[in-house]
Amino acid sequence: MARPKEFDRDEAVRRAMGVFWEKGYEATSTDDLLRAMGIGRQSMYDTFGDKHRLYLEALQRYQAESAASLMERLRAEDSPLAAVERVLMAIASESAAERARGCMGVNAIAELAQKDAEVASVSKSAAMTCEAAFERVVQQAKRRGEVPPSVDARQAGRFLLNALQGLRVTAKAGAPPAALREVATFTVASLRAR
């Protein structure tokens, strides 16, 4: 009879996610993961298969949680453009350590997407979800007169996702909060109806 698992699988994935997010895929060793998850080597292999499978599960969880958080923040304001601005400004408000850590999704794209089809697929799916969320908020902003009718909501959604990802990279590279706020302000102003 198989022995029941002696650890919380969801918590183990969450802890692994933290290690991958902090160190990246290549720099994370199996021992790093085992220490963080508090499980033995055989338990890791029996439950997750290998480091790569565990990484994909952690990345998928990160992307799902990030997308849910983005959608929640985009609905949190009466003004669609104010919601977009708050999302972008939040990066400048993070601590220096949070900015240096970056976004696990963006980190995965930079580190692995060109050489790992599964990571590329997870990243593409997450990008499509976030683009669609931004597209919807731009459509709402157009209906409210905050964005000119001539703005293509789909293109604007892609633009906003790229602005968000660019801010993440710029923050990780050490840009000061004031510079990040300038970029966020300019991004929103470029969409605003005049």
C-alpha positions in Angstrom: 0.0 0.0 0.0 1.3 3.4 -0.9 2.2 5.7 1.9 0.2 8.9 2.0 2.1 12.1 1.2 3.5 13.7 4.4 3.5 17.3 3.0 1.1 19.9 1.7 1.6 19.8 -2.1 0.3 23.3 -2.7 2.6 24.7 0.0 5.5 22.9 -1.5 4.8 24.4 -5.0 4.4 27.8 -3.4 7.8 27.5 -1.7 9.4 26.2 -4.9 7.9 29.1 -6.7 9.7 31.5 -4.3 13.0 29.9 -5.0 12.7 29.9 -8.7 11.4 33.5 -8.7 14.4 34.6 -6.6 17.2 32.6 -8.3 15.8 31.7 -11.8 15.6 28.2 -13.2 19.2 27.5 -14.1 20.7 28.8 -10.8 18.2 26.9 -8.6 19.5 23.5 -7.6 17.5 20.5 -6.5 18.9 20.9 -3.0 17.7 24.5 -2.9 14.2 23.2 -3.8 14.3 20.4 -1.3 15.4 22.8 1.5 12.7 25.3 0.7 9.9 22.7 0.3 11.0 20.7 3.4 10.7 17.4 1.6 13.0 14.6 0.6 14.5 14.0 -2.9 12.4 10.9 -3.6 9.2 12.7 -2.5 10.0 15.5 -4.9 10.5 13.1 -7.8 7.5 11.0 -6.9 5.2 14.0 -6.7 6.6 16.4 -9.3 8.6 14.3 -11.7 11.7 16.5 -12.0 12.9 20.0 -11.5 11.6 21.1 -14.9 8.0 19.8 -14.2 8.1 21.5 -10.8 9.2 24.7 -12.5 6.4 24.6 -15.0 3.9 24.0 -12.3 5.3 26.9 -10.2 5.3 29.2 -13.3 1.8 28.3 -14.2 0.6 29.0 -10.6 2.5 32.3 -10.6 1.0 33.3 -13.9 -2.5 32.4 -12.8 -2.2 34.3 -9.6 -0.6 37.3 -11.3 -3.4 37.4 -14.0 -6.1 37.2 -11.3 -4.4 40.0 -9.3 -4.2 42.2 -12.4 -7.8 41.7 -13.3 -8.8 42.5 -9.7 -6.7 45.7 -9.7 -8.1 46.8 -13.1 -11.7 46.5 -11.6 -10.8 48.3 -8.4 -11.2 51.8 -9.7 -14.2 53.7 -11.1 -12.0 55.1 -13.8 -10.5 52.6 -16.2 -7.5 54.8 -16.8 -7.0 55.4 -13.1 -6.9 51.6 -12.7 -4.3 51.2 -15.4 -2.2 54.0 -13.8 -2.5 52.4 -10.4 -1.3 49.0 -11.8 1.7 50.7 -13.5 2.5 52.9 -10.5 2.5 50.0 -8.1 5.9 48.9 -9.5 7.5 52.2 -8.4 5.9 51.7 -5.0 7.5 48.3 -4.4 10.5 47.9 -2.1 14.0 47.9 -3.7 14.1 44.1 -3.0 10.8 43.5 -4.7 11.8 45.6 -7.8 15.1 43.7 -8.0 13.3 40.3 -7.8 11.2 41.4 -10.8 8.3 39.4 -12.2 8.7 35.7 -12.4 6.9 35.6 -15.7 9.1 38.2 -17.3 12.2 36.5 -15.8 11.0 33.2 -17.3 10.7 34.8 -20.7 14.1 36.3 -20.5 15.8 33.2 -19.2 14.0 30.3 -20.9 11.3 31.1 -23.5 13.7 31.1 -26.5 15.0 27.6 -25.7 12.1 25.9 -23.8 8.8 25.4 -25.8 6.8 24.6 -22.7 7.9 27.8 -20.9 7.2 29.7 -24.1 3.7 28.3 -24.2 3.0 29.2 -20.6 4.3 32.7 -21.2 2.3 33.1 -24.4 -0.9 32.0 -22.7 -0.3 34.4 -19.8 0.4 37.3 -22.2 -2.8 36.7 -24.1 -4.8 36.7 -20.8 -3.2 40.0 -19.7 -3.5 41.6 -23.1 -7.2 40.7 -23.1 -7.6 42.3 -19.6 -6.0 45.5 -20.8 -8.0 45.5 -24.0 -11.2 45.3 -22.0 -10.2 48.1 -19.7 -9.3 50.3 -22.8 -12.7 49.5 -24.3 -14.3 50.6 -21.0 -12.2 53.8 -21.0 -13.3 54.5 -24.6 -17.0 54.1 -23.6 -16.4 56.6 -20.7 -14.6 59.1 -23.0 -11.3 58.7 -21.2 -9.7 57.3 -24.4 -10.4 58.6 -27.9 -12.7 56.5 -30.1 -9.9 56.2 -32.7 -7.7 54.1 -30.3 -7.6 50.5 -31.3 -8.3 48.7 -28.0 -6.5 45.5 -29.1 -3.3 47.4 -29.9 -3.6 49.5 -26.8 -4.0 46.2 -24.7 -0.7 44.9 -26.2 0.9 48.3 -25.7 -0.1 48.3 -22.0 1.2 44.7 -21.5 4.5 45.7 -23.0 4.7 48.8 -20.9 4.0 46.7 -17.7 6.7 44.2 -18.7 9.1 46.9 -19.7 8.6 48.6 -16.3 9.3 45.3 -14.6 12.6 44.9 -16.5 13.6 48.5 -16.0 12.8 48.2 -12.2 14.9 45.0 -12.0 17.7 46.8 -13.7 17.8 49.3 -10.9 15.8 52.3 -12.2 14.8 54.6 -9.4 11.1 54.9 -8.5 10.8 58.4 -9.9 11.9 57.2 -13.3 9.3 54.3 -13.1 6.6 56.8 -12.2 7.5 59.0 -15.2 7.2 56.1 -17.5 3.8 55.0 -16.0 2.5 58.6 -16.2 3.6 59.0 -19.8 2.1 55.6 -20.7 -1.3 56.5 -19.4 -1.1 60.1 -20.8 -0.5 58.6 -24.3 -3.9 57.0 -24.2 -5.9 59.8 -22.6 -8.4 61.7 -24.6 -7.4 65.4 -25.0 
